[in-house]
Amino acid sequence: MTQAPINERGEALGRYIADSQQQRHPDEVLHEARRALVDYLGLALVAAHDPVVVPLRGTVRRWQARGKARVVLGGTTTPALAALVNGTAVHAMDYDDVHYLGAGHPGAPCWSTALAVGQEHEQDEQRVLAAFVTGVEIMARLGGGFVPGVGRSLQRKGFHPTSVVGRMGAAAVAASLYGLDAARSLHALSNAATTAGGLVASFGTHGKPFHAGKAAMDGILAADLAAEGYIGANHAFELQGGWLDAFIQDRQVEVPPLDFADHYELLRNGYKLFASCRATHASAQTAQALVEALAGREVKRVQVKVHPGALVTAGKTAPATGLEAKFSVACCVAMALSGYRLAWTDFVDATLADARVQALLPRIEIVPVAGQSPASAHVKVELADDDVLQASTSVILGHPDNPVSDAGLTEKFRALAEPVIGVTAAAALLDAAWRFGATGTLARIDTLLKGEE
């Protein structure tokens, strides 16, 4: 079969993956990969039996596929199916990590793939760690660029970046672990790209977390096929005639360069302390700063100034369920002003039905401000006694410019994991995550994640 010549961008992508296991990453990058793993494992545990995940677990059991890849708190299966379940679980609460330049949520597709493929093939932990870094760098280069870039443009066109470029990140992880050469690594990416999709219209339903799990599953499948000689479109990653033209047909996008040697996009990863869409965080954090001063006083009107992109992904004005509330700036502000911490346990129908929340919702006006930072928000509360309360956030906690500390990630992990597996097992799992790369840590994680199925 005749193949089209490999083009410049495709060649760079394939070569980066093929060389990935020979690269020496700085300690700060490997530490960031471990931070992402700590966040990932806590979320995988707490959501292992979430209503979003239970149907997938049942389906995987019925399919009876054999393999060594661990389904969290379950048995083992083939890597693609384990990654499907685990990736969906990690994204189930919208509480997982986020790439602040627009590529979406890298931990769910990339760590799900790295762990599943690593377990199946009994890979060395250092290889697994390097493969995760590779996947994030590929995913972030293809989906980054900030507001005018690819990921944000995908969102404006109605596509979820985690689902689109997450497939390519997962394919890169698997291709790296398989040791594919540059040509087959590019085929893996192209095989993943031709399956890409995922609609913003799914936000507030089970479809959104499914995006992350399906990205991991399809990425593994794409790399498996490439390893067997399956031929993808070598030109799919060029600036014309490829996947970008299909998804962003008006070409109103600034595509970031494939500058792998210049910096690490993993260092622009962020972590959530609210279990809701990232676009709600600055507003909710700002509103929380006013709770003490509000002290039960009657609210006449609330004005919230946000970046316009917040209304693309979190613009629901009348959420009907706790799940939909995660994608409503107005509802998250109402919850915050009512004293809720926006923990994962807060996003339930009972919270939405709270009389305080319901009374505030129609009084909240969301004002998009062109040029305002997506990490910022301004909240003004007008009270019935004509007093006015105001607060602003310039950079949300969890943003890489205002990062969650290691201690903060540890606290989040413990709050998620300890009620599920107990204090002792959670401590052992946390230790393995912070030391990941050391011999035996992959097997230790597998043992601690074993369930009853």
HELIX and SHEET records of a PDB file:
HELIX    1   1 GLU A    8  ALA A   18  1                                  11    
HELIX    2   2 SER A   20  GLN A   22  5                                   3    
HELIX    3   3 ASP A   27  VAL A   46  1                                  20    
HELIX    4   4 VAL A   54  TRP A   63  1                                  10    
HELIX    5   5 PRO A   79  HIS A   91  1                                  13    
HELIX    6   6 GLY A  107  GLU A  120  1                                  14    
HELIX    7   7 GLU A  125  GLY A  143  1                                  19    
HELIX    8   8 VAL A  150  ARG A  156  1                                   7    
HELIX    9   9 PRO A  161  TYR A  178  1                                  18    
HELIX   10  10 ALA A  182  ALA A  193  1                                  12    
HELIX   11  11 VAL A  200  SER A  202  5                                   3    
HELIX   12  12 GLY A  207  ALA A  227  1                                  21    
HELIX   13  13 TRP A  243  PHE A  247  1                                   5    
HELIX   14  14 GLU A  265  ARG A  268  5                                   4    
HELIX   15  15 ARG A  278  THR A  280  5                                   3    
HELIX   16  16 HIS A  281  GLN A  288  1                                   8    
HELIX   17  17 VAL A  291  LEU A  294  1                                   4    
HELIX   18  18 ALA A  310  THR A  313  1                                   4    
HELIX   19  19 GLY A  322  ALA A  325  1                                   4    
HELIX   20  20 VAL A  329  LEU A  337  1                                   9    
HELIX   21  21 TRP A  344  ASP A  346  5                                   3    
HELIX   22  22 ASP A  349  ALA A  353  1                                   5    
HELIX   23  23 ALA A  355  LEU A  360  1                                   6    
HELIX   24  24 LEU A  361  ARG A  363  5                                   3    
HELIX   25  25 ASP A  406  ILE A  421  1                                  16    
HELIX   26  26 VAL A  423  TRP A  434  1                                  12    
HELIX   27  27 THR A  441  LEU A  448  1                                   8    
SHEET    1   A 2 ALA A  69  ARG A  70  0                                        
SHEET    2   A 2 THR A  76  THR A  77 -1                                        
SHEET    1   B 2 VAL A  98  HIS A  99  0                                        
SHEET    2   B 2 ASN A 269  GLY A 270 -1                                        
SHEET    1   C 4 ILE A 364  PRO A 368  0                                        
SHEET    2   C 4 VAL A 299  VAL A 306  1                                        
SHEET    3   C 4 ALA A 377  LEU A 383 -1                                        
SHEET    4   C 4 VAL A 388  THR A 393 -1                                        
END                                                                             
